[in-house]
Amino acid sequence: MSKPDETLFTAHANAGLANQIQYREHWTSERLVGTGYADAAHRLEASFNDEPWDDVMLLPFLFVWRQAIEIQIKANIRDLATLRREQGETDERLWRKTVDKRLQFKLGHNMAGLIAEHDEHIAALRLEVIPEPVAETLKLLAALDNGGTGFRYAGVLTVPSITLDFRTLSAALDEAYELLTVVIDAATHGEGV
């Protein structure tokens, strides 16, 4: 039986250098968590051997890519709203607490809504629009799993069976994520917010 103050982490604390992995609360940020999901997707892709058993990783693979993309879009929305405030916009929809509340409670995991808000900020700042191939990938991702549970659980997706080209699927998702990671740098000439 576990001790009252024991956690999954304390139950598996590492005393040496072998098998070490660290959680550092002060290192954890929205963008780093998104990067972790993208890295996990890359690692899953690297394990693909074109064998029938690989089919079981498709939904987890899509789940981690979707999470990476969703988190990156949310981080961009926060930063784009900040840029708009810094440029003098006073709309209360741009206030940090309002944006955070909208992302957490109204939009949540709604991919189509997140993409729409992201695009709204890009237009308001007169930034270059998301290139069509990436916009199409994001649109198709939202259409397949708009609420964030389609890749998480068995039997949630309502699409017929299909054989996919894993490499082109992976490349399209990677391209979408990578483009999203540079939106703020492009908007601020690498200065960030």
DABEL-V370754 format. One line per field, one symbol per residue. ss: DSSP state (h for helix, s for strand, l for the rest). A space follows every 10 residues. Layout:
# DABEL-V370754
ss = ???
This chain:
# DABEL-V370754
ss = lllllllhhh hlllllllll llllhhhllh hhhhhhhhhh hhhhhhhlll lhhhhhhhhh hhhhhhhhhh hhhhhhhhhh hhhhhhllll lhhhlhhhhh hhhhhhhlll hhhhhhhhhh hhhhllllll lhhhhhhhhh hhhhllllll llllllllll lllllhhhhh hhhhhhhhhh hlhhhhhhll lll
